[in-house]
């Protein structure tokens, strides 16, 4: 639960290796549960598996509530609020709510990069909102 941050939008991840936005592999929700404890009322927790193909780049987006991620495989360069950070297998990260995540890029040209991302928030709240151009 402490790693969770939830949203319930059934969003497609938009990724590109050519600079054009294309839909490839959507984030896959692998765990979902409504929490009702004295401290947490009617919140939904989601665990999402995100896979980036070799060289794949995400388009700009925001997460309406905090995001916690864990890199399962590979290496990504993530640009959040103008700062680029490289994350490798075993690294974790935190993103403040509504911050601009301008892109993530799989740095490998031959291997997938995989992340587990945790969300907790109001039931039916989207976990990914594409940035308007």
C-alpha positions as CSV (number, residue, x, y, z in Angstrom):
1,X,0.0,0.0,0.0
2,X,2.8,2.5,0.9
3,X,4.2,2.0,-2.6
4,X,0.8,2.5,-4.2
5,X,-0.6,5.5,-6.0
6,X,-3.8,4.8,-7.9
7,X,-5.7,6.0,-10.9
8,X,-8.2,4.0,-13.0
9,X,-7.9,5.4,-16.5
10,X,-7.6,2.7,-19.1
11,X,-5.0,4.7,-20.9
12,X,-2.8,3.8,-23.8
13,X,0.9,4.6,-23.6
14,X,2.1,6.5,-26.5
15,X,5.7,5.8,-27.5
16,X,7.9,6.6,-30.5
17,X,11.2,5.6,-31.9
18,X,10.9,8.0,-34.9
19,X,9.8,11.2,-33.2
20,X,6.2,10.5,-34.2
21,X,3.7,9.5,-31.5
22,X,2.5,6.0,-32.0
23,X,0.6,3.6,-29.7
24,X,2.6,0.5,-29.1
25,X,2.2,-1.3,-25.7
26,X,-0.3,0.1,-23.3
27,X,0.6,0.0,-19.6
28,X,-0.8,-3.2,-18.1
29,X,-2.6,-3.0,-14.8
30,X,-1.4,-6.1,-12.9
31,X,-3.0,-5.4,-9.5
32,X,-6.0,-3.4,-8.4
33,X,-7.9,-3.2,-5.1
34,X,-10.2,-0.8,-3.3
35,X,-8.9,0.1,0.2
36,X,-11.2,1.0,3.1
37,X,-9.3,1.3,6.4
38,X,-9.8,3.9,9.1
39,X,-6.9,5.8,7.6
40,X,-7.6,5.4,3.9
41,X,-11.2,5.7,2.7
42,X,-12.4,4.2,-0.6
43,X,-9.0,4.6,-2.4
44,X,-8.0,2.4,-5.3
45,X,-4.5,1.0,-5.6
46,X,-3.1,0.0,-8.9
47,X,0.2,-1.7,-9.9
48,X,1.0,-1.1,-13.5
49,X,3.6,-2.9,-15.7
50,X,5.1,-0.6,-18.3
51,X,7.3,-2.0,-21.1
52,X,9.4,0.1,-23.4
53,X,10.7,-1.5,-26.6
54,X,14.3,-0.9,-27.6
55,X,14.9,2.8,-28.2
56,X,11.2,3.6,-27.5
57,X,10.3,7.1,-26.3
58,X,7.1,8.1,-24.5
59,X,5.2,11.3,-25.3
60,X,4.7,14.1,-22.7
61,X,2.1,13.3,-20.0
62,X,1.2,14.0,-16.4
63,X,0.0,11.8,-13.5
64,X,-2.7,13.5,-11.5
65,X,-1.4,12.1,-8.2
66,X,2.0,10.9,-6.9
67,X,3.8,8.2,-8.8
68,X,6.3,5.6,-7.4
69,X,8.2,3.5,-9.9
70,X,10.6,0.6,-9.8
71,X,12.8,-0.5,-12.8
72,X,12.6,-4.2,-13.3
73,X,14.7,-4.5,-16.4
74,X,16.9,-2.2,-18.5
75,X,17.8,1.4,-18.3
76,X,15.7,4.5,-19.0
77,X,16.3,8.2,-19.2
78,X,13.3,10.0,-17.7
79,X,12.7,13.7,-18.0
80,X,10.4,15.0,-15.2
81,X,9.9,18.8,-14.7
82,X,12.9,19.6,-16.9
83,X,15.4,17.3,-15.1
84,X,16.6,14.2,-16.8
85,X,17.6,11.2,-14.7
86,X,18.9,7.8,-15.8
87,X,17.3,4.9,-13.9
88,X,18.7,1.3,-14.1
89,X,17.4,-2.1,-12.9
90,X,16.7,-1.9,-9.2
91,X,16.3,1.9,-9.1
92,X,13.1,3.5,-7.7
93,X,11.6,7.0,-8.4
94,X,9.0,9.4,-7.2
95,X,7.0,11.9,-9.3
96,X,5.0,14.7,-7.7
97,X,1.3,15.0,-8.8
98,X,0.6,16.8,-12.0
99,X,4.3,17.4,-12.8
100,X,5.3,17.3,-16.5
101,X,6.8,14.1,-17.5
102,X,8.1,15.2,-20.9
103,X,9.5,11.8,-21.9
104,X,11.0,8.5,-20.9
105,X,13.4,6.7,-23.2
106,X,14.6,3.2,-23.3
107,X,18.4,3.6,-23.7
108,X,18.9,0.2,-25.1
109,X,18.7,-0.5,-28.9
110,X,18.4,-4.2,-28.3
111,X,16.5,-4.9,-25.1
112,X,13.1,-4.0,-23.5
113,X,13.0,-1.8,-20.4
114,X,10.3,-2.7,-17.8
115,X,8.9,-0.7,-14.9
116,X,6.4,-1.4,-12.2
117,X,4.5,1.8,-11.3
118,X,2.3,2.1,-8.2
119,X,-0.6,4.5,-7.9
120,X,-3.2,5.2,-5.2
121,X,-6.1,7.6,-5.6
122,X,-9.8,8.1,-6.0
123,X,-11.7,5.3,-7.7
124,X,-11.9,5.8,-11.4
125,X,-9.3,8.6,-11.4
126,X,-7.0,8.4,-14.4
127,X,-3.4,7.5,-13.8
128,X,-2.0,9.0,-17.0
129,X,-3.2,12.2,-18.8
130,X,-1.5,13.1,-22.1
131,X,0.0,16.6,-22.2
132,X,-1.9,19.0,-24.5
133,X,0.2,20.5,-27.2
